[in-house]
Amino acid sequence: MLPDFHVHTEFSGDSQTPVTAQIERAIELGMETICITDHHDIDAPEGDCCFLLDIPAQQKRLAELKEIYADRIEILTGIELGLQSHVKDAIDEVLNTYEFDFVLGSCHYARGMDPYQPAYFDQLGHDEGYRVFFEATLQRVKQFDDFDSLSHLDYLVRYEKTQHYDYALVRDLIDEILQVLIMKNKALEVNSGSFKYGLNQPNPRLEILKRYRELGGHRITLGSDAHKPEQLGIGFEETKRLLKSCGYHTLTIFKKRTPIELPL
């Protein structure tokens, strides 16, 4: 079973799953490695959750579990950092203070709103909502350097009513995002969490994965975005087939922020 490099636990504001439950599920599925990537979104818009991660507590617990499970599974320490331009100094401080195996850079908000909330598309509309979101993503991947993989590039499609957008209308922005990632030697995450929302392909969608490869991108990370044990590894086999059909031959994982290529 391919390793899961996007996993949430009780340390994320939107999950109540004990770390041990995710680890036990990974073992049950036959994974040899799992990376815990709890949310840390500084100055997130007001909502139902607090997305500030207690990093010392999380890292202390993971260090304990690494020893307990050492002969059963490799546990890596990650983080999902919410990238927003105005909190760059605070993010830099986090990364200068704590050590991680893997850093996911995520764009969850645009114009102070989360597409998860209905107000986002209600205010911006369909086409403008997508362009605004990808414009914000482009600005952030240009600004930020200290992350390993850009997560769920088009995740907002999960929450839009039609769960569809015209790729041609945003291709200019997405092309530039992909080019910046390639220039900076950053990975692109393939997030299979979309399958739990009823979508039939991962985030980002097939056209984007093909385009990333056409542009010379090859570094891919894989994560389920699981918040519950039953979501761990969701859609991995289907995603693996899709990646091979796009011309990918390897999967990238990170240990101590160092990329390691695994065969698909």
VEXTOR-915956 format. One record per residue: residue number from 1; chain; x, y, z of N, C-alpha, C in turn. Coordinates in Angstrom, 1 decimal. Example, Ala and Ser with C-alpha at 12.3 -4.5 7.8 and 13.67 -1.06 7.14 Angstrom:
BEGIN
seq|mol|npx|npy|npz|capx|capy|capz|cpx|cpy|cpz
1|A|13.2|-5.7|7.8|12.3|-4.5|7.8|13.2|-3.3|7.8
2|A|12.8|-2.2|7.1|13.7|-1.1|7.1|12.9|0.0|7.9
REM end
This chain:
BEGIN
seq|mol|npx|npy|npz|capx|capy|capz|cpx|cpy|cpz
1|A|0.9|-1.2|0.0|0.0|0.0|0.0|0.9|1.2|0.0
2|A|0.6|2.2|-0.9|1.4|3.4|-1.0|1.3|4.2|0.3
3|A|2.3|4.9|0.7|2.2|5.7|2.0|1.3|6.9|1.9
4|A|0.7|7.2|2.9|-0.2|8.3|3.0|0.5|9.5|3.6
5|A|0.6|10.6|2.8|1.3|11.8|3.3|0.4|13.0|3.4
6|A|-0.9|12.8|3.8|-1.8|13.8|4.2|-2.8|13.3|5.1
7|A|-2.5|13.3|6.4|-3.4|12.7|7.4|-3.6|13.6|8.6
8|A|-4.9|13.7|9.0|-5.2|14.5|10.2|-5.6|13.7|11.4
9|A|-5.4|14.3|12.5|-5.7|13.6|13.8|-6.4|14.6|14.8
10|A|-6.5|14.2|16.0|-7.1|15.0|17.1|-6.4|16.3|17.3
11|A|-5.2|16.5|16.7|-4.5|17.7|16.9|-4.9|18.8|15.8
12|A|-5.7|18.3|14.8|-6.3|19.2|13.9|-7.6|19.7|14.4
13|A|-7.9|21.0|14.1|-9.2|21.5|14.6|-10.4|20.9|14.1
14|A|-10.3|20.2|12.9|-11.5|19.6|12.3|-11.5|18.1|12.4
15|A|-10.7|17.5|13.3|-10.7|16.1|13.5|-10.7|15.7|14.9
16|A|-11.4|14.6|15.2|-11.4|14.1|16.6|-10.8|12.7|16.7
17|A|-10.1|12.3|15.6|-9.5|11.0|15.5|-8.2|10.9|16.3
18|A|-8.1|9.9|17.2|-6.8|9.7|17.9|-5.8|9.4|16.9
19|A|-4.5|9.8|17.2|-3.4|9.5|16.3|-3.3|8.0|16.2
20|A|-3.5|7.3|17.3|-3.3|5.8|17.2|-4.3|5.2|16.3
21|A|-5.5|5.7|16.2|-6.5|5.2|15.3|-6.1|5.3|13.8
22|A|-5.5|6.4|13.4|-5.0|6.5|12.1|-3.8|5.6|11.8
23|A|-2.9|5.4|12.8|-1.8|4.5|12.7|-2.2|3.1|12.6
24|A|-3.1|2.7|13.4|-3.6|1.3|13.4|-4.3|1.0|12.0
25|A|-5.0|2.0|11.5|-5.7|1.8|10.2|-4.6|1.7|9.1
26|A|-3.6|2.4|9.2|-2.5|2.4|8.2|-1.8|1.0|8.2
27|A|-1.6|0.5|9.4|-1.0|-0.9|9.5|-2.0|-1.9|8.9
28|A|-3.3|-1.8|9.2|-4.3|-2.7|8.7|-4.3|-2.7|7.2
29|A|-4.0|-1.5|6.6|-4.0|-1.4|5.1|-2.7|-1.9|4.5
30|A|-1.7|-2.1|5.3|-0.5|-2.6|4.8|0.5|-1.5|4.5
31|A|0.3|-0.3|5.0|1.2|0.8|4.8|2.5|0.6|5.6
32|A|3.6|0.9|5.0|4.9|0.8|5.8|5.3|2.2|6.3
33|A|4.7|3.2|5.8|5.0|4.6|6.3|3.7|5.4|6.3
34|A|3.6|6.3|7.3|2.5|7.3|7.3|3.1|8.6|7.8
35|A|2.6|9.7|7.3|3.0|11.0|7.7|1.8|11.8|8.2
36|A|1.9|12.2|9.5|0.8|13.0|10.1|1.0|14.5|9.8
37|A|0.0|15.1|9.2|0.1|16.4|8.7|-1.1|17.3|9.2
38|A|-1.0|17.6|10.5|-2.2|18.3|11.1|-2.1|19.8|10.6
39|A|-3.4|20.4|10.6|-3.5|21.7|10.2|-2.8|22.8|11.1
40|A|-2.2|23.8|10.5|-1.8|25.0|11.2|-2.1|26.2|10.3
41|A|-3.2|26.8|10.5|-3.6|27.9|9.7|-3.7|29.2|10.6
42|A|-2.7|30.0|10.4|-2.6|31.2|11.2|-3.5|32.3|10.7
43|A|-4.3|32.9|11.6|-5.3|33.9|11.2|-6.3|33.4|10.2
44|A|-6.8|32.2|10.5|-7.9|31.7|9.6|-9.1|32.5|9.8
45|A|-10.0|32.6|8.8|-11.2|33.3|9.0|-12.1|32.7|10.1
46|A|-12.9|33.4|10.8|-13.7|32.9|11.8|-14.6|31.8|11.3
47|A|-14.7|30.7|12.1|-15.5|29.6|11.7|-15.8|28.7|12.9
48|A|-16.1|27.5|12.6|-16.4|26.5|13.7|-15.2|25.9|14.3
49|A|-14.0|26.0|13.7|-12.8|25.3|14.2|-11.7|26.3|14.5
50|A|-10.8|25.9|15.4|-9.6|26.6|15.6|-8.5|25.8|14.9
51|A|-7.9|26.4|13.9|-6.9|25.7|13.1|-5.4|25.9|13.5
52|A|-5.3|26.4|14.7|-3.9|26.6|15.3|-3.4|25.3|15.9
53|A|-2.4|24.8|15.5|-1.8|23.5|15.9|-1.0|23.7|17.2
54|A|-1.2|22.9|18.2|-0.3|22.8|19.3|0.9|22.0|18.9
55|A|1.9|22.6|18.3|3.0|21.9|17.7|3.8|21.1|18.7
56|A|4.2|21.7|19.9|5.0|20.9|20.9|4.2|19.7|21.3
57|A|2.9|19.8|21.6|2.2|18.6|22.1|2.1|17.6|21.0
58|A|1.9|18.0|19.7|1.8|17.0|18.6|3.1|16.3|18.5
59|A|4.2|17.1|18.5|5.5|16.5|18.2|5.9|15.5|19.4
60|A|5.6|15.9|20.6|5.8|15.1|21.7|5.1|13.7|21.6
61|A|3.8|13.8|21.2|3.0|12.6|21.1|3.6|11.7|20.0
62|A|3.9|12.3|18.8|4.4|11.5|17.7|5.8|10.9|18.0
63|A|6.6|11.6|18.8|7.9|11.0|19.2|7.7|9.7|20.0
64|A|6.7|9.8|20.9|6.3|8.6|21.7|5.8|7.5|20.9
65|A|5.0|7.8|19.9|4.4|6.7|19.1|5.4|6.1|18.1
66|A|6.3|6.9|17.7|7.4|6.4|16.8|8.1|5.2|17.5
67|A|8.4|5.4|18.8|9.1|4.3|19.5|8.1|3.1|19.7
68|A|6.9|3.4|20.1|5.9|2.3|20.3|5.7|1.5|19.1
69|A|5.6|2.1|17.9|5.3|1.4|16.7|6.5|1.1|15.8
70|A|7.7|1.3|16.3|8.9|1.2|15.5|9.0|0.0|14.7
71|A|8.5|-1.2|15.3|8.7|-2.4|14.6|7.5|-2.8|13.7
72|A|6.5|-1.8|13.6|5.3|-2.1|12.8|5.1|-1.1|11.7
73|A|5.4|0.2|11.9|5.2|1.2|10.8|6.1|2.4|11.1
74|A|6.6|3.0|10.1|7.4|4.2|10.2|6.4|5.4|10.3
75|A|6.5|6.2|11.3|5.7|7.4|11.5|6.5|8.6|11.3
76|A|6.1|9.5|10.4|6.8|10.7|10.1|6.0|11.9|10.5
77|A|6.7|13.0|10.9|6.1|14.2|11.4|6.0|15.3|10.3
78|A|4.7|15.6|10.0|4.5|16.6|9.0|3.6|17.7|9.5
79|A|3.3|18.7|8.7|2.4|19.8|9.0|1.7|20.3|7.7
80|A|0.5|20.7|7.8|-0.2|21.3|6.7|-0.3|22.8|7.0
81|A|0.5|23.6|6.4|0.6|25.0|6.7|-0.4|25.8|5.8
82|A|-1.2|26.6|6.3|-2.1|27.4|5.5|-1.3|28.7|5.1
83|A|-1.1|28.8|3.8|-0.3|29.9|3.2|-1.2|31.1|3.0
84|A|-0.8|32.2|3.7|-1.5|33.5|3.5|-0.3|34.5|3.6
85|A|-0.4|35.5|2.6|0.7|36.4|2.5|1.0|37.2|3.8
86|A|0.0|37.6|4.4|0.2|38.5|5.6|0.7|37.8|6.8
87|A|0.8|36.5|6.8|1.3|35.8|8.0|2.6|35.1|7.7
88|A|3.3|35.5|6.6|4.5|34.9|6.2|5.6|34.9|7.3
89|A|5.7|36.0|8.0|6.7|36.0|9.1|6.4|35.0|10.2
90|A|5.2|34.8|10.5|4.8|33.9|11.5|5.0|32.4|11.1
91|A|4.8|32.2|9.8|5.1|30.8|9.2|6.5|30.6|9.2
92|A|7.3|31.6|8.8|8.8|31.4|8.8|9.3|31.1|10.2
93|A|8.7|31.7|11.2|9.1|31.5|12.6|8.8|30.0|13.0
94|A|7.7|29.5|12.6|7.3|28.1|12.9|8.4|27.2|12.3
95|A|8.7|27.4|11.0|9.6|26.5|10.3|11.1|26.7|10.8
96|A|11.4|27.8|11.4|12.7|28.0|12.0|12.8|27.4|13.4
97|A|11.7|27.2|14.0|11.6|26.7|15.4|11.5|25.2|15.5
98|A|10.7|24.6|14.6|10.4|23.2|14.7|10.9|22.4|13.5
99|A|11.2|21.1|13.7|11.7|20.3|12.7|10.6|19.4|12.2
100|A|10.4|19.2|10.9|9.4|18.4|10.3|10.1|17.5|9.3
101|A|9.4|16.4|9.0|9.8|15.5|7.9|9.3|16.1|6.6
102|A|8.1|16.7|6.7|7.4|17.1|5.5|6.5|18.3|5.7
103|A|6.5|19.2|4.8|5.7|20.4|5.0|4.8|20.6|3.8
104|A|3.5|20.5|4.0|2.5|20.7|3.0|2.1|22.2|3.0
105|A|2.2|22.8|1.8|1.7|24.2|1.7|0.3|24.2|1.1
106|A|-0.6|24.8|1.8|-2.0|24.8|1.4|-2.6|26.2|1.3
107|A|-3.4|26.3|0.3|-4.2|27.6|0.1|-5.7|27.2|0.4
108|A|-6.2|27.7|1.5|-7.5|27.4|1.9|-8.4|28.7|1.7
109|A|-7.8|29.8|1.7|-8.6|31.1|1.8|-8.3|32.0|0.6
110|A|-9.3|32.8|0.2|-9.1|33.9|-0.8|-10.0|35.0|-0.4
111|A|-9.5|36.2|-0.4|-10.3|37.4|0.1|-10.9|37.2|1.4
112|A|-10.1|36.5|2.3|-10.6|36.3|3.7|-11.7|35.3|3.8
113|A|-12.0|34.5|2.8|-13.1|33.5|2.8|-12.6|32.2|2.5
114|A|-13.3|31.2|3.0|-13.0|29.8|2.7|-14.1|29.2|1.7
115|A|-13.7|28.7|0.6|-14.7|28.1|-0.3|-15.6|27.0|0.3
116|A|-15.1|26.5|1.4|-15.9|25.5|2.2|-17.2|26.2|2.6
117|A|-17.2|27.5|2.9|-18.4|28.2|3.3|-19.2|28.6|2.1
118|A|-20.5|28.4|2.2|-21.4|28.8|1.0|-21.2|30.3|0.6
119|A|-20.9|31.1|1.6|-20.8|32.6|1.3|-19.7|32.9|0.2
120|A|-18.7|32.0|0.1|-17.7|32.3|-0.9|-18.2|32.4|-2.3
121|A|-18.9|31.3|-2.8|-19.4|31.3|-4.1|-20.7|32.2|-4.2
122|A|-21.4|32.4|-3.1|-22.6|33.3|-3.1|-22.1|34.7|-3.4
123|A|-21.0|35.1|-2.9|-20.5|36.5|-3.1|-19.8|36.7|-4.4
124|A|-19.0|35.7|-4.8|-18.1|35.8|-5.9|-18.7|35.2|-7.2
125|A|-19.6|34.3|-7.1|-20.1|33.6|-8.3|-19.2|32.5|-8.7
126|A|-19.6|31.7|-9.7|-18.8|30.5|-10.1|-17.5|30.9|-10.7
127|A|-17.5|31.5|-11.9|-16.2|31.8|-12.6|-15.3|32.6|-11.8
128|A|-15.8|33.7|-11.3|-14.9|34.6|-10.5|-14.4|33.9|-9.2
129|A|-15.2|33.1|-8.6|-14.7|32.4|-7.5|-13.5|31.5|-7.7
130|A|-13.5|30.9|-8.9|-12.3|30.1|-9.2|-11.1|30.9|-9.6
131|A|-11.3|32.0|-10.4|-10.2|32.8|-10.7|-9.6|33.5|-9.5
132|A|-10.4|34.0|-8.6|-9.9|34.6|-7.4|-9.0|33.6|-6.6
133|A|-9.5|32.4|-6.5|-8.8|31.4|-5.7|-7.5|31.1|-6.3
134|A|-7.4|30.9|-7.6|-6.2|30.5|-8.3|-5.2|31.7|-8.3
135|A|-5.7|32.9|-8.4|-4.9|34.1|-8.3|-4.2|34.2|-6.9
136|A|-5.0|33.9|-5.9|-4.4|33.9|-4.5|-3.3|32.8|-4.4
137|A|-3.6|31.6|-5.0|-2.7|30.5|-4.9|-1.4|30.9|-5.6
138|A|-1.5|31.5|-6.8|-0.3|31.9|-7.6|0.6|32.9|-6.8
139|A|-0.1|33.8|-6.2|0.7|34.8|-5.4|1.4|34.2|-4.3
140|A|0.8|33.2|-3.7|1.5|32.5|-2.5|2.6|31.6|-2.9
141|A|2.4|30.8|-4.0|3.5|29.9|-4.4|4.7|30.8|-4.9
142|A|4.5|32.0|-5.4|5.6|32.8|-5.7|6.3|33.4|-4.5
143|A|5.5|33.7|-3.5|6.0|34.3|-2.3|6.7|33.3|-1.3
144|A|6.2|32.1|-1.2|6.7|31.2|-0.2|7.6|30.2|-0.8
145|A|8.7|29.9|-0.1|9.7|29.0|-0.6|9.8|27.7|0.3
146|A|9.5|27.9|1.6|9.8|26.8|2.5|8.6|25.9|2.7
147|A|8.3|25.2|1.7|7.3|24.1|1.8|7.8|23.0|0.8
148|A|7.2|21.8|0.9|7.7|20.7|0.1|6.8|20.4|-1.0
149|A|5.5|20.5|-0.8|4.5|20.1|-1.8|3.2|21.0|-1.6
150|A|2.7|21.4|-2.8|1.5|22.2|-2.8|0.3|21.3|-2.8
151|A|-0.6|21.4|-1.7|-1.6|20.4|-1.6|-2.9|20.8|-2.3
152|A|-3.7|19.8|-2.7|-5.1|19.9|-3.3|-5.3|21.2|-4.0
153|A|-4.6|21.4|-5.1|-4.6|22.7|-5.9|-6.0|23.2|-6.2
154|A|-6.9|22.3|-6.6|-8.2|22.8|-6.9|-9.3|22.3|-6.0
155|A|-8.9|22.3|-4.7|-9.8|21.7|-3.7|-11.2|22.4|-3.6
156|A|-11.3|23.6|-4.0|-12.5|24.3|-3.9|-13.6|23.7|-4.7
157|A|-13.3|22.9|-5.7|-14.3|22.2|-6.5|-15.2|21.3|-5.7
158|A|-14.6|20.8|-4.6|-15.4|19.9|-3.7|-16.7|20.6|-3.1
159|A|-16.6|21.9|-3.0|-17.6|22.6|-2.3|-18.5|23.5|-3.1
160|A|-18.2|23.6|-4.4|-19.0|24.3|-5.4|-20.2|23.4|-5.8
161|A|-21.4|24.0|-6.0|-22.6|23.2|-6.2|-22.5|22.2|-7.3
162|A|-22.0|22.6|-8.4|-21.9|21.7|-9.6|-20.7|20.8|-9.5
163|A|-19.8|21.1|-8.6|-18.5|20.3|-8.5|-17.8|20.2|-9.9
164|A|-17.8|21.3|-10.6|-17.2|21.3|-11.9|-16.8|22.8|-12.3
165|A|-15.7|22.9|-13.0|-15.3|24.2|-13.5|-14.7|24.0|-14.9
166|A|-14.7|25.1|-15.7|-14.1|25.0|-17.0|-12.6|25.3|-16.9
167|A|-11.8|24.2|-17.1|-10.4|24.3|-17.0|-9.8|25.4|-17.9
168|A|-10.4|25.5|-19.1|-9.8|26.5|-20.0|-9.9|27.9|-19.5
169|A|-10.9|28.2|-18.7|-11.0|29.6|-18.2|-10.0|30.0|-17.1
170|A|-9.3|29.0|-16.6|-8.3|29.3|-15.5|-6.9|28.7|-15.9
171|A|-6.8|28.2|-17.1|-5.6|27.5|-17.5|-4.4|28.4|-17.4
172|A|-4.5|29.7|-17.7|-3.4|30.6|-17.7|-2.8|30.7|-16.3
173|A|-3.7|30.8|-15.3|-3.3|30.8|-13.9|-2.7|29.5|-13.4
174|A|-3.3|28.4|-13.8|-2.8|27.1|-13.3|-1.5|26.8|-14.0
175|A|-1.3|27.1|-15.3|0.0|26.9|-15.9|1.1|27.6|-15.2
176|A|0.8|28.9|-14.8|1.9|29.6|-14.1|2.2|29.1|-12.7
177|A|1.1|28.6|-12.0|1.3|27.9|-10.7|2.2|26.7|-10.9
178|A|1.9|25.9|-11.9|2.7|24.7|-12.1|4.2|25.0|-12.5
179|A|4.3|26.1|-13.3|5.7|26.5|-13.7|6.5|27.0|-12.5
180|A|5.9|27.7|-11.6|6.6|28.2|-10.4|7.0|27.0|-9.5
181|A|6.1|26.0|-9.4|6.4|24.8|-8.6|7.6|24.1|-9.2
182|A|7.6|23.9|-10.5|8.7|23.2|-11.2|10.0|24.0|-11.0
183|A|10.0|25.3|-11.2|11.1|26.2|-11.1|11.7|26.1|-9.7
184|A|10.9|26.0|-8.7|11.3|25.9|-7.3|11.6|24.5|-6.8
185|A|11.4|23.5|-7.7|11.6|22.1|-7.3|10.7|21.7|-6.2
186|A|9.5|22.2|-6.3|8.4|21.8|-5.3|7.6|20.7|-5.9
187|A|7.0|19.8|-5.0|6.1|18.8|-5.5|4.7|19.3|-5.6
188|A|3.9|18.6|-6.4|2.5|18.8|-6.5|1.8|17.6|-5.8
189|A|0.9|17.9|-4.9|0.2|16.9|-4.2|-1.0|16.4|-5.1
190|A|-1.1|15.1|-5.1|-2.4|14.5|-5.6|-3.2|14.0|-4.4
191|A|-4.3|14.7|-4.2|-5.1|14.5|-3.0|-6.4|13.7|-3.4
192|A|-6.4|12.5|-2.8|-7.5|11.6|-3.2|-8.7|11.8|-2.2
193|A|-8.6|12.8|-1.4|-9.8|13.0|-0.5|-11.0|13.4|-1.2
194|A|-10.8|13.9|-2.5|-12.0|14.2|-3.3|-13.0|13.1|-3.5
195|A|-12.5|11.9|-3.5|-13.4|10.7|-3.7|-14.5|10.6|-2.6
196|A|-14.1|11.1|-1.4|-15.1|11.0|-0.3|-16.2|12.1|-0.5
197|A|-16.0|13.0|-1.4|-17.0|14.1|-1.7|-17.8|13.7|-3.0
198|A|-17.6|12.5|-3.5|-18.3|12.1|-4.6|-17.7|12.4|-6.0
199|A|-16.5|13.0|-6.0|-15.9|13.3|-7.2|-15.2|12.0|-7.8
200|A|-15.0|12.0|-9.1|-14.5|10.8|-9.7|-13.0|10.9|-10.1
201|A|-12.4|11.9|-9.6|-10.9|12.1|-9.8|-10.3|12.9|-8.6
202|A|-9.0|12.8|-8.5|-8.4|13.5|-7.3|-8.3|15.0|-7.5
203|A|-7.9|15.7|-6.5|-7.5|17.1|-6.6|-5.9|17.2|-6.7
204|A|-5.4|17.8|-7.8|-6.1|18.4|-8.9|-6.6|17.4|-9.9
205|A|-7.4|17.9|-10.8|-8.1|17.0|-11.8|-7.1|16.6|-12.8
206|A|-7.6|15.6|-13.6|-6.7|14.9|-14.6|-6.0|15.9|-15.6
207|A|-6.7|16.9|-16.1|-6.1|17.8|-17.0|-4.9|18.5|-16.4
208|A|-5.0|18.9|-15.1|-3.8|19.5|-14.5|-2.7|18.6|-14.3
209|A|-3.0|17.3|-13.9|-1.9|16.4|-13.8|-1.2|16.1|-15.1
210|A|-1.9|16.1|-16.2|-1.3|15.9|-17.5|-0.5|17.1|-17.8
211|A|-1.0|18.3|-17.5|-0.3|19.5|-17.9|1.0|19.7|-17.1
212|A|1.0|19.3|-15.8|2.2|19.4|-15.0|3.3|18.5|-15.6
213|A|2.9|17.3|-16.1|3.8|16.4|-16.7|4.3|17.0|-18.0
214|A|3.5|17.6|-18.8|3.9|18.2|-20.1|4.9|19.3|-19.8
215|A|4.7|20.0|-18.8|5.6|21.1|-18.5|6.9|20.7|-17.9
216|A|7.1|19.4|-17.6|8.3|18.8|-17.0|8.2|18.5|-15.6
217|A|7.1|18.7|-15.0|6.9|18.3|-13.6|6.9|16.8|-13.4
218|A|7.5|16.3|-12.4|7.5|14.9|-12.1|7.4|14.5|-10.6
219|A|7.6|15.6|-9.8|7.6|15.3|-8.3|6.1|15.3|-7.8
220|A|5.6|14.2|-7.4|4.2|14.0|-7.0|4.2|13.4|-5.6
221|A|3.4|14.0|-4.7|3.1|13.4|-3.4|1.7|13.0|-3.3
222|A|1.4|12.0|-2.5|0.1|11.4|-2.5|-0.5|11.5|-1.0
223|A|-1.7|11.9|-0.9|-2.4|12.0|0.4|-3.9|11.8|0.3
224|A|-4.5|11.2|1.3|-5.9|11.0|1.3|-6.7|12.2|2.0
225|A|-5.9|13.0|2.8|-6.6|14.1|3.5|-7.6|13.5|4.5
226|A|-7.2|12.4|5.0|-8.1|11.6|5.9|-8.3|12.4|7.3
227|A|-9.5|12.5|7.7|-9.8|13.0|9.0|-10.4|11.9|9.9
228|A|-10.7|10.8|9.3|-11.2|9.6|10.0|-10.5|8.4|9.5
229|A|-10.4|7.4|10.3|-9.6|6.2|9.8|-10.2|5.6|8.6
230|A|-11.5|5.6|8.4|-12.1|4.9|7.2|-11.7|5.7|5.9
231|A|-11.2|6.9|6.1|-10.9|7.7|4.9|-9.4|7.5|4.5
232|A|-8.6|6.9|5.3|-7.2|6.7|5.1|-7.0|5.9|3.8
233|A|-6.1|6.4|2.9|-5.8|5.7|1.7|-6.9|5.6|0.7
234|A|-8.0|6.4|0.9|-9.1|6.4|0.0|-8.7|6.7|-1.5
235|A|-9.2|5.9|-2.4|-8.9|6.1|-3.8|-7.5|6.0|-4.3
236|A|-6.6|5.3|-3.5|-5.2|5.3|-3.8|-5.0|4.4|-5.1
237|A|-5.7|3.3|-5.2|-5.5|2.4|-6.3|-5.9|3.1|-7.6
238|A|-7.1|3.7|-7.6|-7.6|4.4|-8.7|-6.6|5.6|-9.1
239|A|-6.2|6.3|-8.1|-5.3|7.4|-8.3|-3.9|6.9|-8.9
240|A|-3.5|5.8|-8.4|-2.2|5.2|-9.0|-2.4|4.9|-10.4
241|A|-3.5|4.3|-10.8|-3.7|4.0|-12.2|-3.8|5.3|-13.1
242|A|-4.4|6.3|-12.5|-4.5|7.6|-13.2|-3.1|8.2|-13.4
243|A|-2.3|8.2|-12.4|-1.0|8.8|-12.5|-0.1|8.1|-13.5
244|A|-0.2|6.8|-13.6|0.5|6.0|-14.6|0.1|6.3|-16.0
245|A|-1.2|6.5|-16.1|-1.8|6.9|-17.5|-1.3|8.3|-17.9
246|A|-0.9|9.1|-17.0|-0.4|10.5|-17.3|1.1|10.5|-17.5
247|A|1.7|9.3|-17.3|3.2|9.2|-17.6|4.0|9.4|-16.4
248|A|3.5|9.3|-15.2|4.3|9.3|-13.9|4.7|7.9|-13.6
249|A|6.0|7.8|-13.1|6.5|6.5|-12.8|7.0|6.4|-11.3
250|A|7.0|7.5|-10.7|7.5|7.5|-9.3|6.6|8.4|-8.4
251|A|6.6|8.1|-7.1|6.0|8.9|-6.1|7.0|9.5|-5.2
252|A|6.9|10.7|-4.8|7.9|11.3|-3.9|7.4|11.3|-2.4
253|A|8.2|10.9|-1.5|8.0|11.1|-0.1|9.1|11.9|0.4
254|A|8.9|12.4|1.6|9.9|13.3|2.3|10.3|12.8|3.7
255|A|11.6|12.7|4.0|12.0|12.5|5.3|13.1|13.5|5.6
256|A|12.8|14.2|6.8|13.7|15.3|7.2|13.8|16.3|6.0
257|A|12.7|16.6|5.4|12.6|17.6|4.3|13.4|17.2|3.0
258|A|13.8|15.9|3.0|14.6|15.5|1.8|13.7|14.6|0.9
259|A|13.6|14.9|-0.4|12.7|14.0|-1.2|13.3|12.7|-1.5
260|A|12.5|11.7|-1.5|12.9|10.3|-1.8|11.9|9.8|-2.9
261|A|12.4|9.2|-3.9|11.5|8.7|-5.0|11.2|7.2|-4.8
262|A|9.9|6.9|-4.9|9.5|5.5|-4.8|8.8|5.1|-6.1
263|A|8.9|3.9|-6.5|8.3|3.5|-7.8|6.8|3.4|-7.6
264|A|6.0|3.9|-8.6|4.6|3.7|-8.6|4.3|2.2|-9.0
REM end
